[in-house]
């Protein structure tokens, strides 16, 4: 999955924090987050110490920066450990009690953390299952998900989608074999919930003359897939993430997964149970953020970082200000 956030106010603080969490492998990202005030001037989190972490990809860092900025503006003293490398370090920090708040994805919780193979297509039902097992096993509270789903999808250039007359994966399956050309990365190609079982679900199995012959599939780096899909060469259809900024920037047409193969990856703020119990104000505050985040907004925010090169902390601050959540 994808990205968002970094910080720490002084080098001395940074060194101290890294030393504290070195045992779980967590390191802080560089940079700082900005702080402001809530529109009503209140500080409901005054006297509260919070550690916000995130994974290292753009969306994870952005979500962490938004959280650090907003909660700091609400009066909390926030330690920013966003941008932790890989998934394991930020997750382990939260499990160890070294981090309090982390944005996660329901699909990640279900498949990666709990090893479940059942495909639950309904986002609400999947969140409920993950919420319950995470509370039971780890005393982690998965708050109400945001309105974005950073899942796998296939896309085509707008011109190719129009030329072939496709808007769904079922329609792709009905195309002549020669038009069923795909670009995917190695990891997605080999996943148990990835490319090969997806083709099977849509009745066009890989490596068969009437399905998707091996020669119709080009495996490449994930970053190159977007430009290749935009050029429609060497493939008509490319693997994408639904909230990636390049989807909107390149005007790609995301195809509907009408047979509900891909698991939902709803973005969710996860808070340690003891922290939420001590500071119940976190639930409505984080709900203010979650309720405003959509696929389109995440594409815009991710694009500002990945395409325009803006600092995630600045993007987070400006978005919160534009939403009138801070002043």
C-alpha positions in Angstrom: 0.0 0.0 0.0 0.9 3.7 -0.1 2.0 7.0 2.2 2.3 10.4 4.5 4.2 12.4 7.4 7.5 13.3 9.4 9.0 15.5 12.3 10.7 16.3 15.6 11.5 19.8 16.7 15.2 19.7 17.6 18.2 17.5 17.0 18.5 16.8 20.7 14.9 15.6 20.9 15.5 13.5 17.8 18.5 11.7 19.3 16.7 11.1 22.5 13.7 9.6 20.9 15.7 7.4 18.6 17.6 6.1 21.6 14.4 5.4 23.4 12.8 3.3 20.6 15.9 1.8 19.1 15.0 -1.6 20.7 12.0 -1.9 18.3 13.9 -0.5 15.3 11.8 2.6 15.0 13.5 5.7 13.7 12.1 9.2 13.1 11.7 10.8 9.8 13.3 14.2 9.2 11.6 17.5 9.2 9.0 19.1 11.5 5.3 19.4 11.7 3.5 22.7 12.0 1.1 23.6 14.7 -1.7 26.1 14.9 -5.0 26.5 16.9 -8.4 25.1 16.7 -11.0 27.6 15.2 -12.8 27.9 18.6 -9.5 28.5 20.4 -10.0 25.6 22.8 -7.2 23.2 23.8 -9.0 20.0 24.8 -5.7 18.0 24.8 -3.7 20.3 27.0 -1.4 18.3 29.3 -1.5 15.3 27.0 1.6 13.6 25.7 1.2 11.7 22.4 3.5 9.8 20.1 2.4 9.7 16.5 4.1 7.3 14.1 3.5 6.2 10.5 4.9 4.0 7.8 7.4 5.5 5.3 5.4 5.8 2.1 3.9 9.1 1.1 0.3 8.5 2.2 1.3 7.1 5.6 3.6 10.1 6.2 0.8 12.5 5.2 -1.7 11.0 7.5 0.8 11.1 10.3 1.6 14.7 9.6 -2.1 15.6 9.5 -2.6 13.8 12.8 0.4 15.4 14.5 -0.5 18.9 13.3 -4.1 18.7 14.3 -3.6 17.1 17.8 -0.8 19.5 18.5 -3.2 22.4 17.6 -5.7 20.9 20.1 -3.1 21.3 22.8 -1.3 18.0 22.9 2.5 17.7 23.2 3.2 15.5 20.2 6.3 13.5 19.4 6.4 12.9 15.7 7.9 9.5 14.7 6.3 9.5 11.2 8.1 7.8 8.3 9.2 4.6 10.1 10.8 2.3 7.5 8.6 -0.6 6.5 5.4 -1.8 8.1 6.9 -3.7 11.0 8.7 -0.9 12.9 5.7 1.4 13.3 3.3 -1.5 14.0 5.8 -3.0 16.6 6.3 0.4 18.2 2.5 0.7 18.8 2.3 -2.9 20.1 5.2 -2.2 22.5 3.6 1.0 23.7 6.3 3.2 22.2 3.8 4.9 19.9 0.2 5.8 20.5 -1.4 6.6 17.2 -0.8 5.0 13.8 -2.9 5.1 10.6 -3.5 1.6 9.3 -5.5 -0.2 6.6 -8.2 -2.7 7.2 -6.9 -5.1 4.5 -3.4 -4.9 6.1 -4.9 -5.7 9.5 -6.9 -8.6 8.1 -4.3 -10.3 5.9 -0.9 -9.2 7.1 -1.4 -9.0 10.8 -3.9 -11.7 11.4 -3.2 -14.1 8.4 -6.8 -14.3 7.3 -7.6 -15.5 3.8 -11.3 -14.9 3.7 -12.2 -12.1 1.3 -14.7 -9.7 2.9 -15.7 -7.3 0.1 -17.9 -5.1 2.3 -15.7 -2.3 3.8 -17.9 -1.9 6.9 -18.0 -5.6 7.7 -14.2 -5.9 7.2 -13.6 -3.0 9.5 -15.8 -4.5 12.2 -14.0 -7.8 12.0 -10.6 -6.2 12.2 -11.7 -3.8 14.9 -12.9 -6.6 17.1 -9.9 -8.9 16.7 -7.4 -6.0 17.2 -9.2 -4.9 20.4 -9.3 -8.5 21.7 -5.7 -9.4 20.9 -3.8 -6.1 21.3 -6.2 -3.6 23.0 -5.9 -1.4 19.9 -8.9 0.7 19.0 -9.5 1.0 15.2 -11.6 4.1 15.0 -14.3 4.7 12.3 -12.5 4.5 8.9 -12.0 7.4 6.6 -13.9 7.6 3.3 -10.9 6.4 1.2 -9.9 3.0 0.1 -6.3 2.6 -0.9 -6.6 -0.7 -2.5 -5.3 -2.4 -5.7 -7.0 -1.7 -9.0 -6.4 -1.7 -12.7 -6.4 1.4 -14.8 -6.1 2.4 -18.5 -5.5 5.7 -20.1 -8.7 7.6 -20.8 -8.2 7.2 -24.5 -7.6 3.5 -24.3 -10.6 2.9 -22.0 -12.8 4.9 -24.5 -11.4 3.1 -27.5 -11.9 -0.3 -26.0 -15.2 0.6 -24.4 -14.3 -0.7 -20.9 -15.1 0.6 -17.5 -15.1 -2.7 -15.5 -12.8 -5.7 -15.2 -15.6 -7.9 -16.5 -15.6 -5.9 -19.7 -11.8 -6.4 -20.0 -12.4 -10.1 -19.7 -14.6 -9.9 -22.8 -12.1 -8.2 -25.0 -10.1 -10.1 -27.7 -7.1 -11.9 -26.2 -4.7 -9.5 -27.9 -6.2 -6.5 -26.1 -5.8 -8.1 -22.6 -2.3 -6.8 -21.9 -1.2 -6.0 -18.4 1.6 -4.3 -16.5 2.2 -5.5 -12.9 5.0 -5.5 -10.4 6.7 -8.6 -9.2 5.2 -8.5 -5.7 1.6 -8.1 -7.0 2.2 -10.9 -9.5 3.1 -13.4 -6.8 0.7 -12.4 -4.1 -1.9 -14.9 -3.0 -4.5 -12.2 -3.3 -2.9 -10.6 -6.3 -2.8 -10.9 -10.1 -3.1 -14.6 -10.8 -6.1 -15.3 -8.6 -7.7 -12.0 -9.9 -7.5 -13.3 -13.5 -9.0 -16.6 -12.3 -11.9 -14.8 -10.6 -12.6 -13.0 -13.9 -12.5 -16.2 -16.0 -9.3 -15.3 -17.9 -6.6 -17.5 -16.3 -3.0 -16.7 -16.7 -0.9 -18.7 -19.2 -3.8 -20.0 -21.3 -4.4 -19.2 -25.0 -8.0 -18.0 -24.3 -7.2 -16.2 -21.1 -4.1 -14.1 -20.6 -1.1 -15.6 -22.3 2.2 -15.1 -20.5 3.4 -12.8 -23.3 0.5 -10.4 -22.5 2.0 -9.6 -19.1 4.9 -7.3 -18.5 6.4 -7.2 -15.1 8.1 -3.9 -14.1 8.8 -1.6 -11.2 5.6 -0.2 -9.7 6.6 3.4 -10.4 7.0 2.8 -14.1 3.6 1.2 -14.5 1.7 4.5 -14.3 3.6 6.0 -17.2 3.4 2.8 -19.2 -0.3 2.6 -18.7 -0.7 6.3 -19.7 1.2 5.5 -23.0 -0.8 2.2 -23.4 2.6 0.6 -24.1 3.5 -2.2 -23.5 0.1 -2.7 -21.8 -3.4 -1.5 -22.0 -4.1 -2.1 -18.3 -1.8 -1.3 -15.4 -1.8 -2.2 -11.7 -2.4 1.0 -9.6 -3.2 2.1 -6.1 -6.6 3.9 -6.0 -5.4 6.9 -4.0 -2.1 7.4 -5.8 -1.7 11.0 -7.1 -0.6 9.8 -10.5 -4.1 8.4 -11.2 -5.5 11.9 -11.3 -2.4 13.6 -12.7 -2.3 11.3 -15.7 -6.1 11.2 -16.0 -6.1 7.4 -15.8 -9.5 5.6 -15.9 -9.7 3.2 -12.9 -11.7 0.1 -13.8 -14.5 -1.1 -11.5 -13.8 -4.4 -9.7 -17.3 -5.5 -10.3 -16.8 -9.0 -9.0 -15.4 -7.7 -5.7 -12.0 -9.5 -5.9 -9.9 -6.9 -4.2 -10.0 -6.6 -0.4 -10.9 -3.1 0.9 -8.0 -1.1 2.4 -9.9 1.6 4.3 -7.6 4.0 6.0 -8.2 4.0 9.8 -6.6 5.8 12.7 -5.6 3.2 15.3 -5.1 4.3 19.0 -3.8 2.3 21.9 -6.7 1.4 24.1 -5.2 2.8 27.3 -4.5 6.1 25.6 -8.0 6.4 24.2 -9.5 5.5 27.6 -7.4 8.3 29.2 -8.2 10.8 26.4 -11.6 10.1 24.9 -11.4 13.5 23.2 -9.2 11.7 20.6 -12.2 9.9 19.1 -14.2 13.0 17.9 -11.0 14.9 17.0 -9.7 12.1 14.8 -13.2 11.7 13.5 -13.1 15.2 12.2 -10.2 14.3 10.0 -11.4 10.9 8.9 -14.8 12.1 7.8 -13.2 14.5 5.4 -10.7 12.2 3.6 -11.8 10.7 0.3 -10.1 8.9 -2.6 -10.0 12.1 -4.6 -8.6 14.2 -1.7 -5.9 11.6 -1.0 -5.0 11.6 -4.7 -4.6 15.4 -4.5 -2.5 15.3 -1.3 -0.3 12.4 -2.5 0.2 14.2 -5.8 1.4 17.4 -4.1 4.2 15.4 -2.4 5.0 12.8 -5.1 4.6 14.9 -8.2 5.1 18.5 -7.1 7.7 17.7 -4.5 6.0 19.6 -1.6 6.9 18.9 2.0 4.4 16.6 3.6 4.2 18.7 6.8 3.3 21.8 4.7 0.7 19.8 2.7 -0.8 18.5 5.9 -1.0 22.0 7.4 -2.5 23.6 4.3 -5.1 20.9 4.0 -6.2 21.2 7.6 -6.4 25.0 7.2 -8.4 24.7 4.0 -10.9 22.4 5.8 -11.1 25.0 8.6 -10.0 22.5 11.1 -7.2 24.8 12.3 -6.6 28.5 12.1 
